[in-house]
Amino acid sequence: MLNRAFLTTSLELPGYRITRNLGVVRGIVVRSRSIVGTIGAGIQSLFGGNITLWTEMCEQARREAFELMALHARQIGANAVIGARYDATEISAGVTEVLCYGSAVVVESV
């Protein structure tokens, strides 16, 4: 089981040593804005500040990509992911790919 504490952006886990590097793991989500969300966000943007509808959509996409990355790591036998990162690319107007990736490793306590 992959413990959330063993998913990190750093390249090491204090108190643990890497015994195997299993390679890159990733989670990819492609999201589009709905017409209702676009209209609601447009109304929010008239008042300024945080556009919560789009913030929630972005957070959900990142969370899903993160969960897919963790699942991928478990599937190949990792118990940790180091060097985790996010990337996002607009594929077309209103459609964005969110990628979460890192290095799947097996760690043991020192």
N, C-alpha and C positions, 0 to 999 in steps of 0.2 A: 504494500500500500504506500502511496506517495503522500507523505505528510506535508501539509501546507508550509510548515516551517522549513522544509527542505526545497522550497522554490525561492530562488533568490536572484537578484541582479548582480551580486558579487561573483567572483570567480573562485570562492572558497567558502567552506562552512566551518567556522571555528569549533574545535572540539571533534571534528570528523576528518577523515582522510579519504580521498578518492581512490577506490580500488580498481574501477573500470570506467572508461569513457565509452558510451554507447552511440555517440554521435548527435547530430542535430535533430531536435523534435520541434514540431510546429503545430499551431492551430490556426486555421484560416476561416474567417467569416466574411461574407459579402452582404452588405446591407443597402437597402434603398429607402429613401424617405417616402412615406405615404402622403397622399394628397391632403388628408385630414391633418397629419402632423405638420406638413409644410404650411398650411393655412394657419394653424394654431401658433406655430413658431413665428410666422410673419406678424401675427397680432402681438405676440410677446415682444418682438423686436421694435415695435412702435414705441414701447415704453422704456426701452433700454435695459441694460443689466443682463443677467444670466438668462439664456434661453433654455429653460428647464426641459422642454420637450426634446430638444436636440441633445442636451447634456445626458438625459436618461437613455436616449437611443445609443449614443456613443459609449456610455458606460456598459450598457447591456452587450454591445458588440465586443468590447474589450474583455468583459467577463466570460463570454462564450468562447472567444479565441483562447483565453487563458485556460479554461476548463478542457478544451480540445487538446491543447499542448500537454497538459498534465495527463490526460487520458493516453495520448500517444506515448508519453514517457513510460507509463505503467505497462502498456502493451508490449514494449520492448524490454521490460525487466528492470527499469531504473527505479531507484528509490529517492532520487533527488534531481533537480534541474538547476544548473548554475548559469550565470550570464544571461538571464531572461531579459528579453527586449520586446518592444512593440514597434510596429511600423504600420502605416496606413497609406493607401494609394487611392486616388479618385479614378475609377475605371471609366465612368461617363458621368454626365450631369446627374447628380443626386444618387449615384451608386458608388459606394466606397468599400474597398477591401481592407480588413483589419487582420494583421498577422501578428501572432505572438510566437516567439521562438527562443530557444536556448539549447544548452548542451545537456543531454541526458547522461547521468552518471550513477554509479553505485558507490555509496559511501558507507563507512563503518566508523563507529566511535573509537577514538584513540584513548 
